[in-house]
Amino acid sequence: MIAAADMAGVILAGGKSSRMGEDKALITINGKTLIEHVASEMKLVFERVILIARENPSYSFLGIQSFDDIYSNCGPLGGIHSGLVHSGAKAIFVTACDTPFITNCLIRYVALFPSHSLAKIPSLDGHNHPLCGVYDQGCLKQIIDHIQDRRFKVMDLLAEIGAAFVPVGISLPWYTPNLLVNINDKTELNALKGLMR
């Protein structure tokens, strides 16, 4: 278990889910909501897990603290900023609420990967996943600068701070190709349900 002072888990659930037509965090697959799956895996790694989302009583069943964005309408970058501010930790591990195959093994592997970079991001089969990884308090100023300049692309921030990209592939015993699959619309949801049969 990673101590709360060192690193906290942060789940981003502030998206509008406009393409889905409903709150995708609360979609149930195999008897469990997407956000519930993510939260349960995060709780296996971190003493403290928080949620960044607009005030929503539907998330109260998770039993974790929820905070809104400090800077609104900034996309995921605003959520990462709010997570850093509210975490009370030296660094945060961020993940989105709609990644139902994420595992505590992946989270722990990236969180503990040896690197002095201000961010550590998994690169799964050559694809980088900026909304799943570690962000250090040391990058808070750069995040604020990007938000104030209305530069909201997380990959632009990662390039600026020299993020470390953590290779995740078939050589790892817990690897599956679907670890970081996420859901944006009904088509992707139906495809995901097909994978889980």
Residue pairs with C-beta under 8 A, 6 or more apart in sequence:
1 45
1 46
1 47
2 45
2 46
2 47
2 108
2 111
2 112
3 47
4 46
4 47
4 48
4 88
4 89
5 88
5 89
5 90
6 89
6 90
6 91
7 46
7 89
7 90
7 91
7 92
7 93
7 111
7 134
8 46
8 47
8 48
8 49
8 50
8 83
8 87
8 88
8 89
8 92
8 93
9 42
9 43
9 45
9 46
9 48
9 49
9 50
9 92
9 93
9 95
9 107
10 49
10 50
10 51
10 52
10 79
10 80
10 83
10 87
10 92
10 93
10 94
10 95
11 35
11 38
11 39
11 42
11 49
11 50
11 51
11 52
11 64
11 95
11 96
11 97
12 52
12 53
12 76
12 79
12 80
12 83
12 94
12 95
12 96
12 97
12 131
13 25
13 35
13 51
13 52
13 53
13 56
13 59
13 96
13 97
14 52
14 53
14 54
14 68
14 69
14 76
14 78
14 79
15 24
15 96
15 97
17 23
17 24
17 25
19 184
19 185
20 27
20 183
20 184
20 185
20 186
20 189
21 186
23 56
23 58
24 34
24 97
24 98
24 183
24 184
24 189
25 33
25 34
25 35
25 53
25 59
25 97
25 98
26 33
26 34
26 35
26 58
27 33
27 34
27 183
27 189
29 37
29 100
29 192
29 193
29 196
30 196
34 97
34 98
34 99
34 100
34 183
35 51
35 59
35 62
35 97
35 98
36 61
36 62
37 100
37 102
38 95
38 96
38 97
38 99
38 100
38 102
39 49
39 51
39 62
39 64
41 102
41 103
41 104
41 107
42 49
42 93
42 95
42 104
42 107
43 49
44 104
45 93
45 104
45 107
45 108
45 111
46 93
48 87
48 88
48 89
49 64
50 64
50 65
50 66
50 67
50 83
50 86
50 87
51 59
51 62
51 64
51 65
51 66
51 67
52 66
52 67
52 68
52 69
52 79
52 82
52 83
52 86
53 59
53 66
53 67
53 68
53 97
54 68
54 69
55 66
55 68
56 66
59 66
65 86
67 82
67 83
67 86
68 82
69 78
69 79
69 81
69 82
70 78
70 81
70 82
70 85
71 78
71 81
71 82
71 147
72 78
74 81
74 147
74 152
75 152
75 154
76 96
76 130
76 131
76 154
77 143
77 146
77 147
77 152
77 153
77 154
77 157
78 147
78 152
79 94
80 92
80 94
80 135
80 143
80 154
81 140
81 143
81 144
81 147
83 92
83 94
83 135
84 92
84 135
84 137
84 139
84 140
84 143
85 140
89 137
90 136
90 137
91 134
91 135
91 136
91 137
92 134
92 135
93 107
93 110
93 111
93 133
93 134
94 131
94 132
94 133
94 134
94 135
95 102
95 107
95 131
95 132
96 131
96 132
96 182
98 182
98 183
98 184
99 132
99 179
99 180
99 181
99 182
100 181
100 183
100 192
100 196
101 176
101 178
101 179
101 180
101 181
102 132
102 179
102 180
103 174
103 179
105 172
105 174
106 122
106 168
106 174
106 179
106 180
109 166
109 168
109 172
110 120
110 121
110 122
110 132
110 133
110 134
110 166
110 168
111 120
111 134
113 120
113 164
113 166
115 164
115 166
117 136
117 161
117 162
117 163
117 164
118 135
118 136
118 138
118 139
118 161
118 162
118 163
119 133
119 134
119 135
119 136
119 139
119 157
119 158
119 161
119 163
119 164
120 133
120 134
120 163
120 164
120 166
121 128
121 129
121 130
121 132
121 133
121 134
121 158
121 163
121 164
121 165
121 166
122 128
122 129
122 132
122 133
122 165
122 166
122 168
122 180
123 129
123 165
123 166
123 167
123 168
124 168
124 169
124 177
124 179
124 180
125 168
125 169
125 177
128 155
128 158
128 165
129 180
130 154
130 155
130 158
131 154
132 180
133 163
133 166
135 143
139 157
139 161
142 157
142 160
142 161
143 157
146 152
146 156
146 157
146 160
151 157
168 175
168 179
169 175
178 195
181 192
181 195
182 188
183 189
183 192
